[in-house]
Amino acid sequence: MGEKAVYLDPSYSFEERAKDLVSRMTTEEKVSQMLYTSPAIERLGIPAYNWWNEALHGVARAGTATMFPQAIGMAATFDEELIYKVADVISTEGRAKYHASSKKGDRGIYKGLTFWSPNINIFRDPRWGRGQETYGEDPYLTTRLGVAFVKGLQGNDPKYLKTAACAKHFAVHSGPEALRHEFDAIASKKDMYETYLPAFKALVQEANVESVMGAYNRTNGEPCCGSKTLLTDILREEWGFKGHVVSDCWAIQDFHLKHHVTTTAPESVALAVRNGCDLNCGNLFGNLLIALDEGLITEEEIDAAVTRLMV
């Protein structure tokens, strides 16, 4: 019998196992894992997985579950311990549903453990139709409740996550709703660091949130899901974020269709991955194979993204 592969050996670190696993994938297999509908790679023992799951105030769209008040209502309690307990219940139900679905071979949408919650945007524009998803207009309250929610979702085991939380939408994503696909949010450094970034920073550094979702809009000229300033300079280098970044759904196509910062789909996906976006809610990352052929992206950059997803 041959030596056990590193990625199958729990005596190695998650990082070592992920790196070994990615090294065994073909380029096509790597790209397939960067889509939210990640297919199985049977020869490596990787099951199919759908990354899109919602748990803003209860496990959503996955059958019967406990539904708590909307986030804006829970924020009115100013009660961090309560928010933690709410998220703990949500993650318990979410994990139970995941096990039940997996046992039946159902690995479809809304049946996973990666929850795209909480929404920690700052709600100051009543025209934003999703303001009820947030904890309100105050950066401090949003920070404290966001940290509590993430800790409740992810659990307190020092090694394993109960479920994976996601801080969204990074950044300066606060309406008006109808313009989010083309809007350029111009924010001063003072506004960024006093209003729009504190909650995200705390969720990364204090709550160790596993993932961050980029926003549809541009911020200071850069599309958020492909922003070097946000995803590389601030998130990874300044704050030390080690998790993965996911695009908002079908946001990457906005780069060339709405924001006009690129002209083709291969250019858009290359910009996103090169600047730190690892996972595509949508199907545009399939163009990474073309981007690779055209020299717009390197295999090493793809490897880095997939490795972060596998850890």
Sequence and secondary structure as in RCSB ss.txt:
>XXXX:A:sequence
MGEKAVYLDPSYSFEERAKDLVSRMTTEEKVSQMLYTSPAIERLGIPAYNWWNEALHGVARAGTATMFPQAIGMA
ATFDEELIYKVADVISTEGRAKYHASSKKGDRGIYKGLTFWSPNINIFRDPRWGRGQETYGEDPYLTTRLGVAFV
KGLQGNDPKYLKTAACAKHFAVHSGPEALRHEFDAIASKKDMYETYLPAFKALVQEANVESVMGAYNRTNGEPCC
GSKTLLTDILREEWGFKGHVVSDCWAIQDFHLKHHVTTTAPESVALAVRNGCDLNCGNLFGNLLIALDEGLITEE
EIDAAVTRLMV
>XXXX:A:secstr
     GGG TTS HHHHHHHHHHTS HHHHHHTTBSEE  BGGGTB  EE  B  SSS  SSSS      HHHHH
TT  HHHHHHHHHHHHHHHHHHHHHHHHTT   TT SSBB   B      TT TTGGGS  S HHHHHHHHHHHH
HHHH S SS  SSB EEEEESS    GGGTTT EE   HHHIIIIISHHHHHHHHTS  SEEEE SSEETTEEGG
G IIIIIIIIIIIS   SEEE  TT TTHHHHTS S SSHHHHHHHHHHTT  BBSSSGGGGHHHHHHTTSS HH
HHHHHHHHHH 
